[in-house]
Amino acid sequence: MMKMDEPTEEIFTSQLNVSRETLDIFSAYGETLAKWQSKINLISAKTIDNVWRRHFLDSAQLHNLLPSGTKSILDIGSGAGFPGLVLAIMGAKNVTLVESDSKKCLFLSEVVRRTGGQANIVNCRIEEFDGGYFDVITARALAPMDKLLSYINPHFGPGTKGIFLKGEQVDRELTKAKKQWKLKYKTIPSITSDGGSIIIVEKISGGSE
């Protein structure tokens, strides 16, 4: 059984002010992740002992950035559930997780079963997904910005916001993306990584349109 050390819990609760019930749900999530990690590669082995900060807190920080009145979220390339399933556990409504790997979808289903989380799991490639527009689209460690924008474009309506966790290469990625896309966006520093950023995309146009 995976245990949560007190310093990690303090960091998580001080940053997000979550309830004991929510912490218990994340504990069940972490235990399931540790169990399944031995069967399929869900996260980097180097981060399994730091799952609370590296994955849960990293994903959960997006919850406070969701626009008021958000009614639907599309999380693409969900993998082990970051950030989409974490947002669902935090209380986000109508979260759709799109993941092409069937084994990872089974894992996501097991976490939903164990935690009582509310999420719709779709096993397909994002290029094949036909779900219309969403209020918010999220992704983490899926693809460079230019490719990511091509993925989300069919689901990016007039009021959609894209909220993406990105690493140290984000400036280079944005420079390349701007050669193909017109963007309105803002950048927020990540609370879990000195070199990490959160990119909030408010408008996109261009690409293959």
N, C-alpha and C positions, 0 to 999 in steps of 0.2 A: 504494500500500500504506500502510495506517495504521500509524504507529509509536507505540510507547509510550515516553514520556519517563521518565527515571530517577526524578525526584521522585515521579511518579505510581506507579511500580512500588514505590518504597520505602513509600509510604503504604499501598498495597494489601497488601504482604507484611507490614508491621509490624502492621497491624490484624488480618489473617487468617491469617498464617503458612502460605501456600499454596506448593506445590512449583513448580519451574521448569516441569514438564510442564503443570501447570494454567495457569500464566501464558501458556504458548505456545498453549494451547487458547483462552484469552480473546483472545489476539492474533488468532487466526484468526476468532473471533467478531466482533471489532472491524473487521477488514478486510471481512468479508462485510456487516456493517452499513453501513459507509461506501459500499460499492458499491451496495447496494440502496436506500440513502437517496436517491440521485439518481433512482430510478424510482418509489418509493412513499414516502409520509410515515410513517416509522417512529418517529422521535423529533423533538423540537424542534430546528430547525436551530441554535439558539443553544447546544445542548449537545453537538453532534457532536464538537467539539474537546476535550471534557472527559468523554468517554464512560466512561473508567475510573473516575473518582470519582463522577460524577453518576448513572451507570447500573449499572456492574458492582459497585462497592463498595457502593453504596446497596442493591442487591439482595442481595449476598452476606452482608451483616451479619446477615441473618435466619437464616443457616445455624446459627450458634451458639445460636439461640433455639429451634430445633426440639426438641420433647420427645424424651427418650431412648426409643428403640424405635419411632420414627416409621416406618411402613411404607407410607404412601400420602399423596400431596400433590395437592390440586386447586388449580390456579392459574387464576383466572378473568380474562377480558379480558387475555390474555397479551401481546397486541400484538407488540412486538419481543423478547419473552421475559423481561420483567422483572416479578416476580422469579423466576418458575418455572423457566425454562431455566437461569438462572444457578445456582439451587440444585441442579439436576440435574448441572451441570458440577462443582459443589463436592462431589458425591457422594451427594446425596439420591436415594432409591430410589422407583420407581413414581410418577413425576411426570406428571400429566395436565394438559396445557395446553388450555384452552378459549378459542377465539378465533373471533369471528363473521366477520371479514374474510378472505376466501379468499386474497387476495394476501399478507397477513401470515402466513397459514398456510404458504404456499409458502416464504416467507422462513424461517420457523421450521424447516421441513423441510430447507432448504439448510444452515442452521447445524448442525442435528443430523447431517447427512451429512458436513459438513466437520470437525466436532469429535469425532465418534464419541459424542456425548452420548446419553443414554438418556431419552427422553421420549415420551409418547403425545400426539399432536396431534389435537384434535377440532375440526372446523370447524362450529361452531353457536353460537347464542345461548345464554347460560347458562340462560335461562328454559326452553329446550328440552332441556337436557342431563339425562339420566336415568342417572346413574352411581352412585347410592347414597351412602352415607356415606364420609367420608375422615378420616384421622387429623388432617391439617392442611389448612386452606384459606388461600390467600394471594391478595393482590391489591395492585395499585399504581396509583394515579391513575385508578381506574375509575369510582367514583361516591361521592356523599356517604354517610355511615355508615348512614342510615336505609334507603336504597336498597340498599346493599351487604348489609345484614343480610337483606333480603328475598331477595336472590340466593342467599345461602349457606344459608339456613334449611333447604331440603330436603336438604342434604348434611351438615348439622351434627348428628352423632350424640352420644350421651352422653359420649364421650371425646374429641370433636373439639376442636381449638384453631384459632382464627382468628388469623392474624398478618398485619397490614396496615400498609403504609407510608402515612402520612398527612402532610399539609402543615400550614400555619399555622392553617387554619380548623377544626382537629380538635375543639377545645372547643365551638365553635358547632355542629358536626355532631353531636357526642355529646349535647348538650343537646336538639337536635331529635329524635334517635333515641330518647332515653329517654321521650319522650311516647308512643311506640308499642311500644317493646321494653323488657323487663327484661334487664339485662346484668350479668354479672360479668366485669370486665376489669381490665387494668393497662396503664399507659403507660410507655414507655421512650424516652428521647431518642435521636434518630437520630445516628449518628456522622458523617454527611455533610452535615447541614443544621442550622443553629442553630434554625430554626423548625420542623423536621420531627420527627415522632414515629412510634414503632411502637406500634400498639395490639394487645394480645394479648387476644382474647376467649375466655373460658373457658366461659361458659354464656350462652345466649340463650333467651328465651321471649317469647310475645306475638305481635305483628304480626297477620297474618291468620288465625292459628291459631284 
